Every structure is written in C-alpha cells, then in structure tokens.
Amino acid sequence: MQNKFSVKIPGINLKNPVIIASGPLIHGEYFNSIYDLATLGAITTKTVTYLPKEGNNTPRFAEIDGGYINAIGLKNIGIKKFVETKIEFLDSMNVPVITSIAGNSIEEYVEMVEMLDNIQVINAIELNVSCPNVKKDSIIMTSNYDYLKELIIKVKAATKKPIYIKMSPTEPDIVQTAKVCKDAGADALTMINGLSGMKIDINSMEPVLSNKFGGVSGSFLKPLAIKTVYQVSNEVDIPIIGVGGVCSTDDVIEMLMAGATAVGIASANMWDPLICYKIVNQLGDRLKELGYESVEELINKVKKTRNWYKLKNK
C-alpha cells in the first residue's frame, strides 16, 4: 500500500525511506526489543562472510568526537549458521531485509548468494566490497574494475534477488566506479562505507585499537557522504541508499536532496537506539514544513536536476 512516505528501490517497496544500515550491531535483535522494526522502511543485516570470523583482537572499539572507530573485523557466525539460526527471526519482524555479505573470492560470493536466493524474507543482497577495518587482502576493493565487473556479473547470474554494491568513499573516481557497477548489472548502490582511521592514547603513546587502524563512522562523515551521493546521482541513473553521518530528520531530507532514494542510518543507533523510530515519526511534519506532500515528490524534483535526466529528456 502506497503512502506519502513510500519509496521504491529494486526488490523492495519501502513504507518510508529510513533503513538501518549494516554496521557492528547484529541483525536487528537489539532494536526489536526497543520498538517495532516494522515501522521502518527496511533493515540491513550485519555483514556475513562465508566462514565464521572471530574478528580482530580486543580492544577493537573506541569512541571519538562525533562517532566511533572500530576494528571489529567483520566478526560474524558465517553464512551457514546465519541461514540456520537467523532467518526465522528476520521473518518475524515483518520488515524488508537486505542481507550484507562479504567474501574472499568471487566463488565465495557466488556460493553465499546461491544459499540466500530462495529465502523469501531476504529482499535484496548487499555486497560489502569496501570494508575499512579488515586486512587489505581479505576483501575485494571496488577500484579493481575488472574484478568488480566479473564479481557482479557472476553474482547476478546466481540469483533472482537484486544486488546492491556498498561503495567506499576513497575510490579514486567514485563516479566511474558507479558506472562500472551499473554496466555490470548492479541494481543499486549503498554509499558510503566508513573511512579508515586511527586513534592514539596520549598517555601510553599506543594505538587504542589492537589492529591499530579501524573504520571511522559518525556525524562528521555526512558532508563527504552528501558530496559523493550527489556526484554519483548526478551522472549515473541507479538508485542509491545514502549512508554516512545521518543523525536527524533533516539529515535524511538532505541525503534525499543529494540524490538518494533511501537513507541508511548506522552509527547514530549506537548513542540513540530510538533514532530511526524518531525520524520516521518526524519526517511527515518536516517535509510539509518544507513544502513537500510526499517523499516521492521530493525525489522526483531532485531527479529532474540530474545530468542524466536532462540528457535523456532533451
């Protein structure tokens, strides 16, 4: 049923554009004990790998001004146990599910996608190919265009579900990377992932994380996320889930104005577990104050300003 908040992304009719983004939290269990997740547009699971991962040694999480830095290292139970133990819970939430996966090879990605293909509760699959807190050789980097293209083509051939690509903000040419993804058959993009960073304890002179480096997330990422979403949406006609530093209703609206179709919220959930619920309840009044009757009206207005739209409608 359509309403003034409804938006569409490949494979999902969202009742509103607010999505819990993939992050260090689990698959929604914690949030579901606080509020009804069915009020959201969708949730994205914590990234799952082919084999279980213990992650990096502790300490692997630290607060920083405006966010946090983590080197959890994709700690997870592995795809087989995920399918065995988490699907029933995900099905009970009555909310669309995007499952995030990461592999060490194209073969691992393909096998994981095949395992998820017939699971009805999973609406779309997000390929995490840009995680900033694992060893460099343990995840495919999106700037390797030949590998990225082959990955998307082979994964698309293995499933009927839509495939989203999670992109790094450190791409040498993020617009070109997005074009490669679209041309290879990707259905949507999730952007951006966190940045790689470091924090040092000034008393011990030692890194606060055992891994030294970690993924940096928080409100300060928003200007970079807004910029990259704007750049890509201006040149590439593909739906975008905008992620990065979103902490408020106005942040969600700004991300939509940058060119996103839906908006993922990750780190803000760490310091306010009710943030997504609050945004959903505030969104209608704020849109009306700005002169919009629906989310779709705003999205369509933004589309008409994009370069690809102007070229298509000359």
Secondary structure, DSSP 8 states (H G I E B T S, - for coil): ---TT-EEETTEEESSSEEE--SSS-SSHHHHTTS-GGGSSEEE---EESS-B--S-S--EEEETTEEEE---S-B--HHHHHHHTHHHHHHT-S-EEEEEE-SSHHHHHHHHHHHTT-TTEEEEEEE---TTS-GGGS--TT-HHHHHHHHHHHHHT-SS-EEEEE-TT-TTHHHHHHHHHHHT--EEEE---EEEE-EETTTTEESSTTSEEEEEEGGGHHHHHHHHHHHHHH--S-EEEESS--SHHHHHHHHHHT-SEEEE-THHHH-TTHHHHHHHHHHHHHHHTT-S-HHHHHHHHHTTSHHHHHHT-
